[in-house]
Amino acid sequence: MKFTGIVPALVTPFDDRQEVDEQALAQLIDSLIAAGVHGLFVLGTNGEFFALSEAEKLRIARLTVELADGRVPVIAGTGAFATRDVIELNKKMSDVGIQALSVITPFFNAVSQSELIGHYTSIADASSLPIMLYNIPAKTGMSIGVPAVATLSQHPMIKGIKDSAGNFDSLVQMMRYRSDEFAVFAGTDSLIYWNLLAGGDGAVAATANAVPHVVMDIWKHFQAGNHDAARAAQEALRPLRDAFALGTMPSVLKKATDLLNVSVGPCRAPVAALDESTVHRLEGLLSVYRA
């Protein structure tokens, strides 16, 4: 597959017992595909991959592939600290029908850039599926440096990067290594338009769970050459993005998705539901999407 377009980073729907809600997942997937998205990204940060067992990850991946039913490709997050663990999970993801892999940097224990290159190279050497690097230093405590991107972009199985550092200058520097074989994706939703303007290929967008049509408008207007409308759609994401500060990730996004799209239930403990007053504040911020 080729990494391009708008790919929502799906939240993982749970029921009241904090178990995977298959019906809600089906509704979420259908709503996103109906909005015109170009793929689905499961088991990412907003998908609470860190709170899921391996068995649950494989079940969610299999369900997503089945529910997508060939309409769009499915990318699964498979990152772990240990290189061998990523390699083993990647093989299992291939078996359940995933079309591509997203591998977050090692976390908790920051490794050197040379160790990071070795980590990704070993994973890519062992992979039968295309790989998207995933950079989110605010959560992992380390970043993929631009020189490492330059090196890794040459590997035939490493086909792109999702950069969630929120640093536009670094994103622009990565564009030097963008090619038909290596895509540069915005992973920070406030930079979707700007990434496209700089020559990037698209975005892995968590806000699409709640407001898929707004996110798709950025892409559609940009492709049509209507930059004023694309920028306006980008700005329209600001109230939702600002609301994220109201709770622990991804509690606000999940509640916003409940309110604006489909019900996806709670987060896994210890992340708690928003209290009544916070929900009221969130509803006020989201009122712009109901006009």
N, C-alpha and C positions, 0 to 999 in steps of 0.2 A: 504494500500500500504506500501511497504518497501522503506525507503529512501536509495538510492544507485546510484552510477554512476555520470555521468555528466548531470547536469540540468541547461540549460542556463537561466539566468535572463533576460527576454525579455525587450527590449526597447518598448515603446508604439509608434507605427507609427502615425504620424499626417500628415494631408494635409496642403496646404498653408494657410488655415484658422484656423489652429491649432485644427482641429477636428479629431477624431479618423478615421484613414484610414483603412477600413476593407480589401480592396484588398491587401494593403501592409502587413497587419498583416498575411493574408493568405499566401503570398509569403514567409514571414520570417519564419513562422511555418513550411511550407513545406521544406524550405532549411535546417532547423535545424534537422528535423526528417530524412531527406535524409542523413544527415551526421552521423546519428546513435545515437543521444542523447537519454538519458534515461527518460526524463521528461521535462516539461516546467514550469517555474516559472514566473508568471505575477504579476504586481502591486508591484514590489519591488522598491528599491531606484532608480535604473537606468530606471525603468519603470515609473518614475515621479508620483508615487502614491500620493505624497504630493500636486500635482497640479490637481488632478482629483476629481470630485464630486462622491458621493456614487453611483448615477445612472450610471455614466460612468464606475466606477469600476465593477459594476455588469454586465454591457453590455460587457466590455472587457473580463471578466471572462467567461460569457456565450459564446461569440464568440470563445474564445480560446478552450473551451471544444468541441464546435461544429466542429471547424476546425481541432483539433487533432483527432477527430472521433475515439477515442479508441486506437489510435496507441501508445500513451504514456500517462501517468498520468499528470494531471495539478495541480500545487500548486499555491495558490493565497495568496498574502500578505494582511493582514487585520488589521494591527496594528493601534492603536490610543492611545491617552493618557488615556482616561477614560475606565475602565474595562467594563462597561456596553455597551459602543459603540462597542467594539471589539466583545463581545458576540452576539449582535444583528446582526452585519455584518456577523459573522461566520454562523449564521442560514440562512441568505439570500444566502451566498455562497454555502451552502449545497444544497439549492433549485435549483441553476442553474447548479449543476452537478460537482462542484469542488471536487477533490479527497483528497486533503490535504490542510492545512493552514500553513502559515508562519506568526508569530506574532512578530513584532519588539518591542523592549523595549519602554516604555513610553518616550516621547521626550519633549524638552523645559524645563520641570520641573523635574529634577532628583529626583527619589524617593529612599528610603533606600532599602537595600537588602531584609529585611523582608517584606516591602511593595511590592517589585517586586515578591517575592515568592507568596504572597497572590494574586497579580494580575494574574499571570500565572495559579495558582491553580484554581481560580474561573473560568477563561476562559476554562481551560481543563475540569473541572467538568461539564461545560455546553455544551461541544462540542461533536458532533457525528462523527467528523472527526479527523484524526491524526494531531498533531501539531508539527511544527518545530520552536523552539526558534530562534530568529534572533538578533544577537549581533553586533552592529556597532557604537561603542562609539564616533567615530569622527563626526558622524552626529547627534546622539541623546544626547550626553553629559553625558551618563552614560553607565556602562558596567554590564553584567551579571557575577558576581564573580564565581570562581570555586566552592566554597561551595554551592552557589545557584544552580549551574548546578547539583551538587551531589544530592541535595534534589529533584529538579524538574525532574531529569531523572528517578525517581521512580514512577512518575505518569503514569498510564496506557495509557493515551491519548497523552502524550508528548513523541514523538518518535525520536527526534533528535534536533540538534542545527546547525545553520548556523553561523559560527563565522567569522565576517569581521573585527575583531580588528587588524589583521595583526601582532599579537604577537604570534610567534611560540611556545614560552615557555608555554603560557596559553593554547594553542591548545593541546600541549602534555599533560598538566595536565588534560585536559578534557578527554583524552583517558582512564583514570582510570575508567570512568563511562560509556564508550562505551560498548554496548552489542548487542545482536541480537534484542533487543527491543529499543535501543537508539543509533542513528547514530550521528557521528561527521563529519560535512561537512566544508570544507574550503569555506569561502566567499570572501577571498582575492585571486585573480587569480595568484599571484606570489607564492602562497603556495600550489597549487594543488598537485604537485608531492610529496612535503614534507609531506603533510597531509596523502597521501596514504602510504608513507614510514613509517610514525609513527603509522599506523594502522587504519587510518580514512576510511570513507565510500565513499567519493567522493567530489564533489564541486558544488556549485551554481555559475556559471561562466558567468559574463557579457560579457567578451571578445568573447564568442562563437557567439554573434550576428554578429560580423564581420569576425571572423576566426574560424568557427566551426570545421573544419578539424584539425587545429593545436591543439585545446583543446582536441578533441577526440583522437588525437595521444598520448597525455600524458597518458590517460586512457588505450588505447589499448596496448601500449608498456609496460606499467606497468603490466597489467594483463598477458602479455606474458612473463614477467620476463626479458625484455630487458631494463635494467635500464639506460644504456647509451643513448638509443634512447628516453626514457621517459624524461630524464633530458634535452636532446637537444630540445625536443618539448616544455618543460617548459621554457627554455631560449629563445625560438623563440617568446614567448609572450612579451618579454621585450620591443621591440620597440613600440608596441601598448600601453602597460602599461605606458611607459615613456611619450607617447604623450598626455596622459590624462591631464597633467599639462598645456596644451595649451589653455584650455577653461574651462568654468563652466560645471560641471557635469549635464547631460550626453551629452553635445554638441559635444565633440570630438568622443565619442563612436558612436553617431548617424551618424556623418559624415563619420567615418571609415566604418561603416556598409553600408552606401550609396556607398562608393568607392570600397568595397571589396566583398559585398554580395548582398543585395537588398536595394532599396531606402526606407528609413523609415521617411524621412521628417524632419521638424524642431522640436525644443523643444518648450514647452509652455513658453511664456513671464512670467517673465522678463528675462529668459535665452535667450540670443541672438545667432544668427548664427555666425559662425566663419567668420572673414573677409578674403579677398582674399589672403593676404600675409600669414595668418595662415594656410589656406587651402593648400597653396603651400608647406609650411613647413611640414604639415601633410602628404601630398602626398609623400614627400621625405622619411619620416620615414617609411611609409607603403610600399615603393617600394620593400622591402625584401620579401613581401608576394606575389609579382607578378612574381617572378623569376620562 
